[in-house]
Amino acid sequence: MLVLSRKPGEEIVIGGTIRVRVLEIVGNKVRLGISAPSDVPVHREEVYRQIQEFAAAESDLINTCQ
């Protein structure tokens, strides 16, 4: 894992097309702005896990019905 330090207003560029900007730091919360191409899904971790769980359950249902 790469660990970087950034100040508000500074950015990290990933793969030349994804930009992550530190917008604000208040206490122990960091607000990030993410710019990515429309074909790159960007989710909070907890939402991503729910999507993965739903996809796995859907796949299990399809396999059970066959």
N, CA and C atoms as an extended XYZ file, in Angstrom:
198
Properties=species:S:1:pos:R:3:atomname:S:1:resname:S:1:resid:I:1 pbc="F F F"
N         0.847       -1.175        0.000 N   MET     1
C         0.000        0.000        0.000 CA  MET     1
C         0.891        1.235        0.000 C   MET     1
N         0.583        2.146       -0.881 N   LEU     2
C         1.277        3.426       -0.930 CA  LEU     2
C         0.593        4.377        0.038 C   LEU     2
N         1.353        5.008        0.913 N   VAL     3
C         0.794        5.957        1.877 CA  VAL     3
C         1.359        7.339        1.549 C   VAL     3
N         0.459        8.289        1.322 N   LEU     4
C         0.858        9.644        0.962 CA  LEU     4
C         0.261       10.647        1.933 C   LEU     4
N         0.943       11.737        2.122 N   SER     5
C         0.409       12.849        2.910 CA  SER     5
C         0.018       13.956        1.947 C   SER     5
N        -1.167       14.513        2.141 N   ARG     6
C        -1.653       15.600        1.307 CA  ARG     6
C        -2.306       16.646        2.186 C   ARG     6
N        -2.251       17.881        1.748 N   LYS     7
C        -2.910       18.990        2.434 CA  LYS     7
C        -4.172       19.349        1.652 C   LYS     7
N        -5.114       20.048        2.293 N   PRO     8
C        -6.309       20.483        1.553 CA  PRO     8
C        -5.921       21.219        0.275 C   PRO     8
N        -6.598       20.863       -0.819 N   GLY     9
C        -6.328       21.460       -2.118 CA  GLY     9
C        -5.342       20.668       -2.955 C   GLY     9
N        -4.604       19.764       -2.339 N   GLU    10
C        -3.629       18.967       -3.081 CA  GLU    10
C        -4.308       17.712       -3.637 C   GLU    10
N        -3.718       17.168       -4.710 N   GLU    11
C        -4.311       16.030       -5.407 CA  GLU    11
C        -3.345       14.870       -5.524 C   GLU    11
N        -3.941       13.717       -5.793 N   ILE    12
C        -3.218       12.507       -6.175 CA  ILE    12
C        -3.792       12.107       -7.529 C   ILE    12
N        -2.940       11.735       -8.474 N   VAL    13
C        -3.382       11.304       -9.794 CA  VAL    13
C        -3.092        9.815       -9.925 C   VAL    13
N        -4.108        9.062      -10.350 N   ILE    14
C        -3.988        7.610      -10.495 CA  ILE    14
C        -4.186        7.263      -11.963 C   ILE    14
N        -3.192        6.656      -12.554 N   GLY    15
C        -3.300        6.195      -13.934 CA  GLY    15
C        -3.539        7.294      -14.957 C   GLY    15
N        -3.298        8.519      -14.591 N   GLY    16
C        -3.447        9.623      -15.528 CA  GLY    16
C        -4.883       10.074      -15.753 C   GLY    16
N        -5.869        9.316      -15.268 N   THR    17
C        -7.260        9.669      -15.537 CA  THR    17
C        -8.104        9.846      -14.286 C   THR    17
N        -7.590        9.429      -13.159 N   ILE    18
C        -8.340        9.534      -11.906 CA  ILE    18
C        -7.615       10.512      -10.995 C   ILE    18
N        -8.359       11.491      -10.482 N   ARG    19
C        -7.784       12.494       -9.589 CA  ARG    19
C        -8.534       12.465       -8.269 C   ARG    19
N        -7.772       12.433       -7.187 N   VAL    20
C        -8.343       12.461       -5.843 CA  VAL    20
C        -7.813       13.715       -5.166 C   VAL    20
N        -8.719       14.614       -4.794 N   ARG    21
C        -8.329       15.884       -4.182 CA  ARG    21
C        -8.810       15.923       -2.736 C   ARG    21
N        -7.934       16.363       -1.851 N   VAL    22
C        -8.328       16.589       -0.457 CA  VAL    22
C        -9.039       17.934       -0.423 C   VAL    22
N       -10.337       17.902       -0.114 N   LEU    23
C       -11.122       19.126       -0.098 CA  LEU    23
C       -11.069       19.808        1.259 C   LEU    23
N       -11.151       19.005        2.316 N   GLU    24
C       -11.271       19.587        3.649 CA  GLU    24
C       -10.890       18.550        4.693 C   GLU    24
N       -10.286       19.013        5.763 N   ILE    25
C       -10.000       18.162        6.915 CA  ILE    25
C       -10.601       18.858        8.129 C   ILE    25
N       -11.541       18.164        8.782 N   VAL    26
C       -12.180       18.704        9.978 CA  VAL    26
C       -12.125       17.618       11.043 C   VAL    26
N       -11.340       17.850       12.079 N   GLY    27
C       -11.193       16.834       13.124 CA  GLY    27
C       -10.604       15.570       12.537 C   GLY    27
N       -11.333       14.453       12.696 N   ASN    28
C       -10.828       13.182       12.173 CA  ASN    28
C       -11.521       12.793       10.864 C   ASN    28
N       -12.166       13.754       10.193 N   LYS    29
C       -12.825       13.489        8.911 CA  LYS    29
C       -12.093       14.199        7.787 C   LYS    29
N       -11.953       13.486        6.679 N   VAL    30
C       -11.333       14.040        5.481 CA  VAL    30
C       -12.369       14.003        4.366 C   VAL    30
N       -12.637       15.121        3.733 N   ARG    31
C       -13.544       15.166        2.576 CA  ARG    31
C       -12.687       15.094        1.324 C   ARG    31
N       -13.022       14.145        0.446 N   LEU    32
C       -12.287       13.934       -0.786 CA  LEU    32
C       -13.176       14.235       -1.980 C   LEU    32
N       -12.595       14.775       -3.019 N   GLY    33
C       -13.275       14.925       -4.302 CA  GLY    33
C       -12.593       13.992       -5.282 C   GLY    33
N       -13.376       13.227       -6.027 N   ILE    34
C       -12.819       12.242       -6.958 CA  ILE    34
C       -13.337       12.536       -8.353 C   ILE    34
N       -12.412       12.703       -9.285 N   SER    35
C       -12.750       12.867      -10.699 CA  SER    35
C       -12.244       11.635      -11.427 C   SER    35
N       -13.165       10.960      -12.117 N   ALA    36
C       -12.807        9.753      -12.851 CA  ALA    36
C       -13.641        9.684      -14.122 C   ALA    36
N       -13.153        8.971      -15.131 N   PRO    37
C       -13.961        8.785      -16.337 CA  PRO    37
C       -15.289        8.115      -15.982 C   PRO    37
N       -16.306        8.374      -16.787 N   SER    38
C       -17.642        7.849      -16.483 CA  SER    38
C       -17.705        6.329      -16.508 C   SER    38
N       -16.743        5.662      -17.155 N   ASP    39
C       -16.763        4.199      -17.189 CA  ASP    39
C       -16.036        3.568      -15.993 C   ASP    39
N       -15.542        4.400      -15.085 N   VAL    40
C       -14.872        3.898      -13.879 CA  VAL    40
C       -15.806        4.097      -12.690 C   VAL    40
N       -16.325        2.989      -12.127 N   PRO    41
C       -17.218        3.134      -10.980 CA  PRO    41
C       -16.432        3.589       -9.741 C   PRO    41
N       -17.011        4.508       -8.995 N   VAL    42
C       -16.397        4.992       -7.758 CA  VAL    42
C       -17.444        4.868       -6.655 C   VAL    42
N       -17.129        4.093       -5.618 N   HIS    43
C       -18.072        3.846       -4.529 CA  HIS    43
C       -17.351        3.945       -3.190 C   HIS    43
N       -18.109        4.284       -2.148 N   ARG    44
C       -17.591        4.127       -0.788 CA  ARG    44
C       -17.460        2.627       -0.536 C   ARG    44
N       -16.541        2.242        0.339 N   GLU    45
C       -16.274        0.825        0.576 CA  GLU    45
C       -17.524        0.059        0.984 C   GLU    45
N       -18.333        0.627        1.888 N   GLU    46
C       -19.510       -0.105        2.360 CA  GLU    46
C       -20.536       -0.309        1.247 C   GLU    46
N       -20.641        0.634        0.330 N   VAL    47
C       -21.540        0.485       -0.817 CA  VAL    47
C       -20.988       -0.573       -1.771 C   VAL    47
N       -19.690       -0.550       -1.995 N   TYR    48
C       -19.055       -1.535       -2.875 CA  TYR    48
C       -19.274       -2.949       -2.345 C   TYR    48
N       -19.121       -3.132       -1.018 N   ARG    49
C       -19.357       -4.458       -0.426 CA  ARG    49
C       -20.793       -4.914       -0.656 C   ARG    49
N       -21.755       -4.008       -0.509 N   GLN    50
C       -23.160       -4.368       -0.735 CA  GLN    50
C       -23.397       -4.766       -2.195 C   GLN    50
N       -22.787       -4.063       -3.106 N   ILE    51
C       -22.912       -4.398       -4.527 CA  ILE    51
C       -22.352       -5.792       -4.784 C   ILE    51
N       -21.188       -6.080       -4.196 N   GLN    52
C       -20.566       -7.393       -4.375 CA  GLN    52
C       -21.428       -8.500       -3.772 C   GLN    52
N       -21.987       -8.257       -2.589 N   GLU    53
C       -22.849       -9.248       -1.944 CA  GLU    53
C       -24.103       -9.495       -2.778 C   GLU    53
N       -24.687       -8.434       -3.309 N   PHE    54
C       -25.865       -8.571       -4.149 CA  PHE    54
C       -25.538       -9.385       -5.400 C   PHE    54
N       -24.401       -9.081       -6.034 N   ALA    55
C       -24.002       -9.796       -7.251 CA  ALA    55
C       -23.766      -11.275       -6.949 C   ALA    55
N       -23.151      -11.572       -5.799 N   ALA    56
C       -22.905      -12.971       -5.428 CA  ALA    56
C       -24.223      -13.695       -5.177 C   ALA    56
N       -25.152      -13.049       -4.488 N   ALA    57
C       -26.451      -13.664       -4.214 CA  ALA    57
C       -27.221      -13.878       -5.514 C   ALA    57
N       -27.162      -12.924       -6.416 N   GLU    58
C       -27.830      -13.047       -7.702 CA  GLU    58
C       -27.237      -14.200       -8.502 C   GLU    58
N       -25.917      -14.333       -8.480 N   SER    59
C       -25.245      -15.425       -9.183 CA  SER    59
C       -25.642      -16.778       -8.594 C   SER    59
N       -25.722      -16.849       -7.264 N   ASP    60
C       -26.142      -18.089       -6.601 CA  ASP    60
C       -27.575      -18.455       -7.005 C   ASP    60
N       -28.441      -17.461       -7.085 N   LEU    61
C       -29.838      -17.690       -7.457 CA  LEU    61
C       -29.931      -18.211       -8.886 C   LEU    61
N       -29.161      -17.620       -9.782 N   ILE    62
C       -29.161      -18.044      -11.185 CA  ILE    62
C       -28.656      -19.467      -11.287 C   ILE    62
N       -27.580      -19.785      -10.563 N   ASN    63
C       -27.019      -21.148      -10.605 CA  ASN    63
C       -27.985      -22.159      -10.002 C   ASN    63
N       -28.740      -21.776       -8.990 N   THR    64
C       -29.707      -22.674       -8.352 CA  THR    64
C       -30.860      -22.976       -9.298 C   THR    64
N       -31.244      -22.017      -10.117 N   CYS    65
C       -32.396      -22.167      -11.023 CA  CYS    65
C       -32.053      -22.960      -12.268 C   CYS    65
N       -30.788      -23.199      -12.506 N   GLN    66
C       -30.393      -23.904      -13.753 CA  GLN    66
C       -30.359      -25.394      -13.564 C   GLN    66
